[in-house]
Amino acid sequence: MHLFLEQLLNGVAQGAIYALVTLGLTLVYGILRVLHVAHAAVYTVGAYLGLLVFNTTGSLALAFAGAMAGCALLGVLIERLVYFPLLKYPPYVPLIGSIAVMLSIEELLRLVAGPYILTFPAKLPFPALHVGGFQISPTLTAVYVITALVLLVLWFITGRTEVGLAMRAASQDMPVADAMGIDSHFVVSLTFVLGSAIAAVAGVLVGIYYNQVYPTMGSVPAYKTLAIIVVGGMGSVSGAVIASLLLGIAETLLIGYANIPLPRDALAFIAMIAVLMWRREGLMGSGR
């Protein structure tokens, strides 16, 4: 039972990390209906920026802040320079552009920072928790708390502010939102700022969690997050979070606890196929 609980907690932490990486992709798709594959490269840049700031200042708070600011700017640049000119073309054209951006950023990071794995020697300032005689490590506590805070802030922005109302209106019908006086360009840019800042948090957190930062660390999340948003329901934030947590728990319990002889990364696509056969709009999709 002790091993099961340990693996369950690890699975929840893994799912929380998946959720942080997937949220930005879900937000962008909800507004533009574009598969923002380059989001995985933004996540990688966030890890590198956080490591750079931490090595320079020794401050973990500044590392998170610097990574979020840099990635927010990068997200807006991608939106303005890549997606905006390509939105008039069929959806596969922005997708190809997004893949090109991701590969270009990976190669740029390889040239600038080197192809080697860098360590992220930071300790998250969180205490160990004791629940029913079971200890939750400070690292897992940090993942839980940071993810919960990000989700709470995102919920408040999207559900309790006028900006969030404008985002929901634009996601429903952008031409109608424009006709009602909503600045859709501002909404799109803000969506990229929010999604990219969350990706930066995920990048720094993953770099510390695994003590590894390297140019291709976004390659696996690039396709796994696509499977997650399909399972959760395209554009559904709550669906993405639920699917992320379920996938993290399933991977950890089935592979780490039950020792099922399957590749760990294959489970996301097995889940995607199963969900599409049962409910093609995803767990929380509206079917529109």
N, C-alpha and C positions, 0 to 999 in steps of 0.2 A: 504493500500500500504506500509506503514511503517513497519508493521509486516512481510509482504511478503519479503521486501528487507532485513530485519534483518535475517529471516530464510534462505534466499538465501545466504547471506554472511556466516552464520554459516555452511551451506551445503558445500560451497566451501572450508572452513577451514577443515571440516571433510573429504572431498575428498582429500585435500592436505595431511592430516595425513595418510589416506589409501595409497596414492601414495608412501609416504616415506617408509611405512612398506612393500609394495609390490615390490618395486624396486629391493631389494636384491634377493628376491625369483625369480623374472623374469630374472635377470642376471644369476643366477646359472642355472636355467632351460635352458636358451639359450645356455649355454656352455656344460653342462653335461647331459641335458635331464633328470634331477633328480628333483623330487618334494621335495624341501628343507623345510620340515615342521618345522624342528628345528630352522629355521630362526625366528619364533615367540618367541622361548626361548632366542635367542640372543637379540632380541628387549627388552625382560623383563630384562635380565642381564644389558643391557645398561641403563635402568631406574634406577636400583639399584646402579650401579657404579656411575652414575651421581649424585644421591642423596648422596652417601657416600662421594664423592669428594667435593660436595657443602657443606655438613655439616662439613667437615674437614677444608676446606680452605675459605669458604664463597665466592668463585669466581665461577660465572656461566660459564665463558669462560673455566676455568680449568675443570669444571664438564663435559662440552661437549667434551673437548679434552681427558680427562681421560676415559670417556665412549667409545669414538670412538677407542682409542688405545686398551683398554681391549677387546672390542667386535671384533675388527679386528684380534687380537690374537686368541680369541675363535673360530672365523670363520675358520681360517686356521687349528686349531687343529681338528675341526670337519671334515674338508675336508680330512686331512691327516690320521686321526685315524679311521674314520667311513666310509666315502664315497670311498676313494681311494681303500681300500681292497675289497669293495663290488661291484665295478663297473663291475667286470667280471661276475656277476650274473644277472638274469633278473631284470627289473626296479623295481618290487615290493619289492625286497630285500633291496635296499638302502632306499626305502620309509619306510619300517618297521623299519630299523635302525634309520632313522630320527625321527620317532615318538617316539621311545624308548629314544633317546637323549633328545627330548623336555620334556617328562615326567620326566626323571631323573633330568634335570636341574631345573624343577619346584619344585620337591621334595627337592632338595638340597637347593634351595633358601628358601623354607619353614622351613627347619631345621636350616639354618644359620641365616636368618633374621626374622624368626617368621611368623606365618600365618596371621598376622594382616595387615590392610591397614596402610601404612605410608604416612605422608603428605610430600609434596615437596614445602616448603615455599619460593620459589624463584620468583622474579619478573623480567620478561623479559624487557630489557632496550630499549623498542620501544615506540614511541609516538603514541597517538591516531590520526587518520586521519579524516579529515572532507571533505566529498565529496558531493557536492550538498545539503548541509544542513543536511546530514546524517553522524553520527559519527561512525567510525570503532574503536573498542576498541584496546588498545595496545596488548592484547593477540592475537587477530585475525591478527593484523598487523604483529606480530612476526611469526605466522604460515605461512602467505603469503610470507614474505620476506625470511625466512629460507628455505622454500620449493623451492622457485624460485632460490635461490643461489645453493642449492643442485642439482637441475635439470640442471642449467647452467654449473656447474662444471662437472657433469656426461656427459652432451652433449659434452663438450670440450674434455674430456678424450677419450670418445668412438668415437667421430667423427673427431677430429682434431689432433690426436697424433698417433705415430707409435704403441704404446701400444694398442690403440683403434682399429687400423687396425688389429693387431694380434688377438684381442678378437673377432672381426667380422669374421676373417678367421677361427678361431677355432670353432666358433659357426656354421659355414657353413659345415665344414668337417674337423674334427680334424686330422685324419690320413694324409690327403693331406697337412694340415698346418704343421704337423711334417716333412713331406717329403720336404717341402720348407724351412726348417730351423727354424721354429717357435718353441720356447720352450713351449709346451702346458702345462706342469706342472706349469711353472711360470704364464702362462695366467690364469689357473684355480685358483691358489692361490691368484693372484691379484683380480680376480673376487670375491672371498670370502672376501678379505680384503675390497674392495669397498662396497659390499653389506652389510657386517656386520657393517661397520662404519656408513652407512646410517641408518641401523636399530637402532644403538645407538642414533643417532640424533633424530629419531622418538620416541624412548623410553623416552629420557629426555624431549622432547617437550610434549609428552602426559602426562608424570608425572606432569609437571608444569601446563599444560592446564587444567587437571582435578583435580590437587592437590592430586593425589593418586598414590601410588606404592604398588603393592602386587604380590605374587608369580604367580597367574594364570591370570595376565593381558594380557598374550599372547594367551590365549585359544581361545577366539573369533576371533582375527586376524588370528590364525593358519588356520581356515577353510574358513574365509571370503576372505582372500587373494588368496586362491586357486580358489574360484569362480571368483575373479577379473581377474586373469591372463587368465582364460579360456574365459571370456567375451572379454578381450582386445586382445586376440590372444597369444597362448602359446609362450613365449620367446620374445614378442614384448614390448619394453620399452615404446614406444609412446602409444601403445594400453593399457598398464597397467595404465599409467597416465590418459588417457581419461576415461577409465572404472572407475577408482577410483573417479575422479571428478564427473562423472555422478551418481555414486552410492551415494556419499556423499550428493549431491544436492537432489537426489530422496528420500533418507531416511529422510532428514530434511523437505522437502516440503510435502511429502505424509503423513508422520507420525506426524511431529511437526506442520505443517500448515493446511493440509487438514483433519487431524485426521482420516485417513483411518485405520480401525480396523485390522491391520496386525502386527505381530511381526516385530520389526525393523530389526533384523538380518536375517529375511527370505527373504528380498528383494534381497539380493545378489544372492541367489539361484534361485529365480523367474526370475531375469534378466539373469542368466546363462542358464536356460532352454529355455527362449524365444530366446536368441541369438543363441543357438545351433540349435534350430528348423529352424531359418531363415538363419544363416550363420555359419556352424559348425566349421570353422577355426577361428572364433572370429572377432571382429571389424577390427583389423589391421593385422590379420594373413595372411600368404602368401599361405596357402593351401598346403604347401609341406608335 
